[in-house]
């Protein structure tokens, strides 16, 4: 983990806490800069991904149906020529 302030590789973990998403770590670099990192649990990421895929699926189907209708209309117009 590199320091976002000085890009130094030497840092230490000040505290570690379990949070809903995973683990939160407070870090400090030798330059004195402090920052937090979050390690997200892979199961939560998968659950969020599945939720959004399910939420967006109706919109994708609607868009696909509109696209097919537009293509059919275009083909009909071409055949009328």
N, C-alpha and C positions, 0 to 999 in steps of 0.2 A: 504494500500500500504506500503510495507516494503522497507527500504533503501537497495539498492544493495551493499552498502559499509559496513554498520554495522548491518544490519537487524533490525534496530530500527523502531518502528511503528509510532513514532511521527514525522510528516513532515508537510510542508505547501505548498500550491500552490502559486508560485510566479507570474505566468502569464498563461492565457488561450487564445489560438488562434484557430479560425476556419480555417481548411485547407481543401483541396479537398477531402481527405479520411474521415474526421470527425473532431475530436478535438485534439489539441496538448496542453499538460500541462507541464510547467516547475515546478519542485518540488525541495525543499531543506529540508534536514534532520537537526536535531539538531546537528549532528556531522559536519555539514558544507558541506557535499557532495550534489551536484546538479545533477539532471538527468531529462530526458524528458519521458513522457508517451504519447501514442497516442491511442485514442478511435476511432475505425474504425466503420463507419456507416454500419449497417447490410445490407442495400440495395446494397451497393457497393460490399460487400463480396459475396452476392448472384449473382450479375452480373458477377463478376470475376469467380466464380464457374461455372456458366452456360457457359461462354466463353470457359473455359478450357475443359469442358465436350464436347462441340461442336467441339473443335479443336482436341481432342483426339479420338473422336468416329470413324473416318475413320481408324485410326491405330488399334483400338480394333477390328473392323470388319475384317480387313486384317489378324490380328493375329488369330482370331477365324477361318477364312477360311483356313489358313495354318494348324492349328491344326486339323480341320476336315479332310482335305486332307491326312495328315500324319496318322491319325487314320484309315481312309478307306484303305490306302495303307498297313498298318500293318495288318488289318483284311483280306485283300485279300491275303497277303503273308502267313498268318496262314491257310487260307482255302486251299491254294495250297499244303500244306504239307499233 
